[in-house]
Amino acid sequence: MAALGQRFRDSLQDGRTVWLDGEKVENVSQHPAFQGTLQTLTALFATLEDNVLREHVGFRSPVTGEYVHNAFLVPASLEDLQRRTAAFACWTKKTHGVMSRLSEYARSLVTGWYAARERYQVFDPQFAEKIVRYYEQARDQHRFVTTALLDPQIDRSKGPSEQKDPDAVLRIVRKTEDGVVLRGAKMIATAGPYTHDFLVYPFHRIADGDLAHAHMMIVPANTPGLHIICRESFAADRREVYPLSSRYEEMDAVLLFDDALVPWERVFLHDNPQAVWQLRMDETANGLAYHTTVVRLLAKLEFVAGVAFAVAEAIGADHHLHVQEKLGELVIQLETVKALLIASEAGGKADVYGTFVPDPTPIETARNLGPRYYPRAIEILQQIGAGGFMQVPSNGERLQAELGGLLQKYYRGAKIDAEGRIALFKLAWDLIGSPLGSRHELYERFYLGDPVRTYAAQYQNCDKERLQSRLRDFWNLAAGKEAKEYDSKSAVSL
């Protein structure tokens, strides 16, 4: 049997329709724009076959006996949840947090719905059977999964059913004995070209009565009538110049459904806005999936901080107090996110189905900090390197032949030679100035949705009564009265 990484690459030759630069990609596994990313993914899949790493990344499938990723592990205890953390940390550290969709997020959603499948039997008696079948298939076939939840930005002042063009937003146009026929668009399918399946459902709540847009399905990438439209590729073939872009360009895509038929076995909910919204907000699935994003955020901030420290030391700027303050701010970011991750796991508990789910409040807090932390981390890196980013030669290797001595003299750093300093600054530039770097700043700002809404939601969901009760206790004490009720837990909690 071929190695798992090669099996993954071969599986992409399945008749999917991918468009890049206005042309149809005949073979995703061989196209130059995807080679760096596919090499990275091949190496990640290989961890499941490594005699040491596979114990940290996966578990044996009860069906095939092969190691499968821990994203499919239904945690029954804190130890199980930490096993999932270890797997996510392994993959995301190997990609330095730069690849935001390694399938762990969407796979965790599937795992959560599978674990809480009884919750949806009231909406569709076949839901449990369908999700069990898909979960086992995705787990044992190592299927790569991503999400496509957002509607195209045509007229954001109107809801899906209010659009001038009824086909603007993905909808079910008819039903057949074989399945549902879809027409419209969804975005943004990160990792779309090399995904096996797309989780497709509305990100926002669908109005009651709007049945055509109220659905949840898992759509195979090779579905006839499904077009995967890629944005411009940010991949680069010169690893010494663009060390990140050449390896981790995961690509984003818009999905266009041109009367695409999705079989009933892949249609999990339909014609039911309430059911779809409940699934969208599912505590089990979201708890497991959101947990993965905090693991990735921590790894990404660690990488940026490491680059910033190296840049500061390379040019001797780390001796200045104002630079140390900025570097200290990066440390505070890391320690805050790390503490929230630990708190979420330590405060986790089993839900009604026996699935051990992390405490959602620290998870939500960390996720809300990310869109502000990451742009600030990049800003600090910009400020430390400053004009030095403009000092890097376009091709230092070729200059070495005639100007080697001068390059060594003028491009060296305080504690690093010219070659090392040039390589370091090229890496830093790939983070802050390349198209890939700009994409990541935009991604971190908005991938959760509108940051105003997410902050407001944290306020709306917090225990306001507990906080306000302390104020009432204070006024009672100030007035010389004893509080009618004394909450011992509130008194000692922080």
Beta strands, then each sheet from edge to edge (+ up, - down):
strand 1: 17-20
strand 2: 23-25
strand 3: 58-60
strand 4: 67-69
strand 5: 145-148
strand 6: 171-175
strand 7: 179-186
strand 8: 197-200
strand 9: 215-220
strand 10: 226-230
strand 11: 253-263
strand 12: 267-270
strand 13: 349-350
strand 14: 356-357
sheet 1: 2+ 1- 10- 11+ 7- 6+
sheet 2: 3+ 4-
sheet 3: 5+ 8+ 9- 12+
sheet 4: 13+ 14-
end
